[in-house]
Amino acid sequence: MTAFPNLHHKFETIYPDSSTRVQFGKSYVFTAPPTAPDQRTFRLSFTGMRYYTVDDQGLVIDTDPTKLNNLAVLDNFYQSVRLYGIFTYTHPIYGPLACRFSKPLQIPKGLPNGNGVVEDFTVELMEQP
């Protein structure tokens, strides 16, 4: 299984509403336990991501994975797995998890005079049981 690229980002963990709740008379609410494991969503926030070039004319894109804000690395990774491919995302708290993209990658527009830097954006991953 391929691994999500090591790029600088912040993360959020979103748990689903996995229980079934039923409102009975007055203020009594019955809550049933979930019947399956929670499928968490991870929202990754990227700031300062940019495209690098390897030539003076800016025509050849640099895909060096050691640059932690290299947008070409994320772009190439998404193209290789799209929405159907399962990959390993190493969560800072939960460790390696099987995930896939829950929404298509949307690369934002570049900043004026930003030298390849794009606006901040988020990516959502969905945990795979």
C-alpha positions in Angstrom: 0.0 0.0 0.0 1.3 3.4 -1.0 1.9 6.1 1.7 0.5 9.6 1.8 3.4 12.1 1.2 5.2 13.7 4.1 4.0 17.3 3.7 3.6 19.9 6.3 0.0 20.2 7.4 -2.4 20.6 10.4 -5.1 18.0 11.0 -8.6 17.7 12.4 -10.3 14.4 13.3 -14.0 14.3 12.8 -16.0 11.5 14.3 -19.4 10.5 12.7 -22.7 10.5 14.6 -22.7 6.7 14.8 -25.3 6.0 17.5 -29.1 5.8 16.9 -31.1 8.0 19.2 -34.8 7.9 19.7 -36.8 10.6 21.6 -39.5 9.0 23.8 -42.0 10.9 26.0 -41.0 13.9 28.1 -37.2 14.1 28.2 -36.3 10.4 27.8 -33.9 9.7 25.0 -32.9 6.1 24.2 -29.4 5.8 22.6 -28.4 2.5 20.9 -24.7 1.7 20.5 -23.2 1.7 17.0 -23.3 -1.5 15.0 -20.0 -0.9 13.2 -16.7 0.8 14.0 -16.6 4.6 13.5 -15.4 5.7 10.1 -13.4 8.9 10.9 -12.7 11.8 8.6 -9.4 13.6 8.7 -9.3 17.2 7.4 -5.8 18.2 6.5 -5.1 22.0 6.3 -2.2 23.1 4.1 -0.6 26.6 4.2 2.2 27.9 2.0 2.1 25.1 -0.5 3.8 25.9 -3.8 5.0 24.6 -7.1 8.7 24.7 -7.6 10.5 24.7 -10.9 13.9 23.3 -11.9 14.7 25.7 -14.7 15.0 29.4 -15.2 11.9 29.7 -17.5 9.7 27.9 -14.9 8.6 25.3 -17.4 9.8 22.1 -15.7 8.0 21.3 -12.4 10.2 20.1 -9.5 8.7 17.0 -7.8 11.3 16.8 -5.0 9.5 15.1 -2.0 12.0 16.4 0.5 10.4 19.9 0.2 7.6 19.7 2.8 5.5 22.3 1.0 5.9 21.0 -2.6 2.4 21.0 -4.1 3.5 19.0 -7.1 4.1 16.0 -4.7 0.5 16.1 -3.5 -0.8 16.7 -7.0 1.1 13.6 -8.3 0.0 11.5 -5.4 -3.7 12.4 -5.8 -3.4 11.5 -9.6 -2.0 8.1 -8.7 -4.8 7.2 -6.2 -7.7 9.5 -7.0 -10.9 8.7 -5.0 -10.7 4.9 -5.3 -7.1 4.1 -4.2 -6.5 3.2 -0.6 -3.2 4.4 1.0 -1.6 4.7 4.4 -1.9 8.1 6.2 0.3 8.3 9.3 -1.8 10.2 11.7 0.2 12.1 14.3 -1.8 10.6 17.2 -3.3 7.3 15.9 -0.3 6.2 13.7 -0.6 4.5 10.3 -4.2 4.2 9.0 -5.7 3.0 5.8 -7.5 5.9 4.1 -8.7 7.3 0.8 -9.6 10.8 -0.4 -13.3 11.6 0.5 -13.4 14.5 -2.0 -11.5 15.3 -5.2 -8.4 17.4 -4.7 -9.0 21.1 -5.5 -5.8 23.1 -6.1 -6.5 26.7 -5.3 -5.4 29.7 -7.4 -1.9 31.1 -6.9 -1.2 34.2 -4.9 -0.4 37.4 -6.8 3.5 37.7 -7.0 3.6 34.5 -4.9 6.3 32.7 -6.8 4.3 29.5 -7.1 2.6 29.7 -3.7 -1.2 29.0 -3.7 -4.0 30.0 -1.3 -4.5 27.9 1.8 -6.7 24.8 1.2 -7.9 21.6 2.9 -8.0 17.9 1.9 -10.4 15.4 3.4 -9.4 11.8 4.0 -11.8 9.0 5.0 -10.6 6.1 7.2 -11.1 2.7 5.7 -11.9 -0.2 8.0 
